[in-house]
Amino acid sequence: MQTELSRKLGVEHAVFGFTPFPAVAAAISRAGGFGVLGAVRYTAPADLERDLDWIDAHIGDRPYGLDVVMPARKVEGVTEADVEAMIPEAHRRFVRDTLAKYGVPELAEGEAAGWRITGWMEQVARSQLDVAFGHPVRLLANALGSPPADVVDRAHERGVLVAALAGSARHARKHREAGIDVVVAQGYEAGGHTGEIATMVLTPEVVEAVAPLPVLAAGGIGSGQQVAAALALGAQGVWLGSVWLTTTEADLHSSALTRKLLAAGSGDTVRSRALTGKPARQLRTEWTDAWDDPAGPGALPMPLQGLLVAEAVSRIQKYEVDALLGTPVGQIVGRMNSERSVQAVFDDLTRGFERAVDRVNRIAGRSGQ
């Protein structure tokens, strides 16, 4: 599963694996793919430094990358406290009432609320880059479009490729104009923030829009046959995220959540604003239903919603409140039926890819007779 882009980066398979877990990112690269560590949850530079040190020690000379969430436009002088002060009391009350309805216990006195969605703030993302550029990262990806021009220049000065996600051909063209090296065409089926155009439609549109820049196809991909289809549509690789959540190297800290993922079908996800304020595909739960209910107050815009629900999500996850427990995941969850190692996932991808290519070759051979 090699392409011009995978050969340029020195990887065996054109499979780019996004994950929040360092052990999964390292395993992806060791298996011949390209591991990409998601940085949005790292609000302390020392924590990111620690995990990148760990990856460096466990990956050998294999390449890997980092994914940040960085706005293209700078907002001067705005702190997290300033943003949090904008949250209406009615929304805070709705959170309290919903948690009380399902009997979600409080956190222990003095216990931290856990991950807060602050990686979107420019000063946080820039501190992550200061750490990352001290490590041998080969790719910097941004989930909020093109990063600021000075960040693109800084990456290029270090020989680091820059990638950006796009949900439409229009977005992809803006990335090309901003000097982006790789465009990730993320379709409707994908987990997390995603647009409304399906991967099968979006991929060739983006390939044509930004040619000759390399494009990675993302959204609903989890088999070798789908990898072959993506390459046939003109992509130079695939960007996979959801499929790694049920690998043995993943650290969800929740056996209940793993069970829910393994039991879910492809129809058990929903694009909801409940988590961050922007439409993000995730498991459908009583929590997403409550926020999507027209009778409720509705989700706040990003980043207010993420700050509002951070403690609530931590409580739901800690106490594994089944009715409310969820996670961002794509429609490919319907194929995630067992816990497997990252290497086992790659073995399945390569076998499926070979079968698909053989099948197409047979068809082409017959058509030429």
Disulfide bonds with the S-S distance in Angstrom:
none
